[in-house]
Amino acid sequence: MGSSVRELAGATPATRDRYVDLLRVASLGAVVLGHWLMAAVTPDGVGNLLAVVPALQPLTWLLQVMPVFFFVGGFSHALSYRSLLRKRPERAERPERPEGPEGSEDSVYSAFLRARLQRLLRPTMVFVLVWGAAALLVQLLGGGGGLTGVTLRMVTQPLWFIGIYLAMVAFTPPLLKLHERYGWGAFAGLAGAAVAVDVLRFAAGVPYVEFLNFAFVWLAVHQLGFLRADGRVRRPALLAGAGLVTAGALVAFGPYPLSMVGMPGEKVSNMAPPTLALLCHGLWLVGAVELLRAPAARLLERPRVWRTVVAANGVAMTAFLWHLTAMFGVYGAMLALDVELPAPASAAWWAQVPLRIALAAALTAGLVAAFRAFERPVSAPPGAAGVKGAGPLAALGATLCLLGVLGLSMVGFGGLLDGRTALLIAIPVSAPAAVAMTLGGWLLVERAGRGTGVRAGIQRP
């Protein structure tokens, strides 16, 4: 992979915003490291270090960096979709297919969805199918207890992030239009909707309304990426200060917990579903990373540093998908070898942290080497026939993918043959049903996007 990385790095256009690529890698890396640190595994199960040591919860104000990833996603999606729109007239004016649909906005949307979802869903589906087969084998052999059962239930939990990101991709075209018309007003509208949801939830006690903030909070952060793409985040210090002060006030005087990640047994979580406090936390983080842009840009001008970022970007999603597999693999090996697992947060536990992280990183690297090929995008064949109604077909496919991935993140692979289900928007969903929805949705997106004739290469460093 070294020569290809060198070539990609050397071919980087001068106009590329390298800092965005660094933020993408750094935010996913921080999430992986956070998961490895927070897992308090004992022979009896898995707990959360932040629940064992509540004094550590303020660290989540630095380490809960998912808003940065979604902010970067908004930036990238705006550039990608606009690029496709610019290419559309060139395709539509070609005389050999005057009646083809390739110049329509529907075809641009379906090509955009296919290009973005491919980079997400190819490695995700490989992960799902490998773990599904493993879960089936474990249950057929009569296993599934102890740490194995915990792993089967928990290994899919990070897929919620993939599901939310799918929604962001699907909503990019209409929200980008709102951004182009209203600018900061479009962000304010989404933020105002998040405020209204929390008022209805906490002040009026309206049931189930809180789940709307899965859309409003994360799409508002995504909208900040559109503003960044147009150079309209001009006062990052003000953004960071306002977000930090407001989030602090909401936690100090409102019904919001201190931790910016979910805690076991808590009545209110800032994450699931997201709250106004988490949105303000996102504002503070976006402002903070924007303040670091200039020194980071100078660092990224160094060829070795940039090649490292390019290499990491090429495998980031694969590493994210498999990092919990590696972590549970390390703990499973320790238990199999009768290595003592100290009490979480004890001196012996902290002393063991560097070794556990090093082993998890090494195992993750091995899994990345095995599965990284599935993260590489595959171009659509040229000259494919157009598909009528490509846009609605792609939207339906994206919706099925979203529901399937979110359902799988909730239900896991434990009890695969026992009909185990989880509640997804008031509907019980089993693991096989979630996998079927995801596969079916992806096939629809592929069908719609292949026939557009629009070139939609994945933007990579």
Protein Blocks (a to p, Z undefined) as FASTA:
>chain_A
ZZmmmmmmmmpcfklcfklmmmmmmmmmmmmmmmmmmpccdfkbccdfklmmmmlmmmmm
mmmmmlmmmmmmmmmmmmmmmmmmmmmmmmmmpmklmmbcklpmklmmmmmmmmmmmmmm
mmmmmmmmmmmmmmmmmmmnopaiajllmmmmmmmmmmmmmmmmmmmmmmmmmmmmmmmm
nommmmmmmmmmmmmmmmmmmmnopghklmmmmmmmmmmmmmmmmmmmnopafblmlmmm
mmmmmmmmmmmmmmbdfblcdcehiabdfklccdfklmmmmmmmmmmmmmmmmmmmmmmm
pmklmmmmmmmmmmmmmmmmmmmmmmmmmmmmmmmnopacddehiaklmmmmmmmmmmmm
mmmmmmmmmmmmmmpccdddehiacdehklmmmmmmmmmmmmmmmmmmmnomnhklnopa
cdeehiacdfklmmmmmmmmmmmmmmmmmmnopacddddZZ
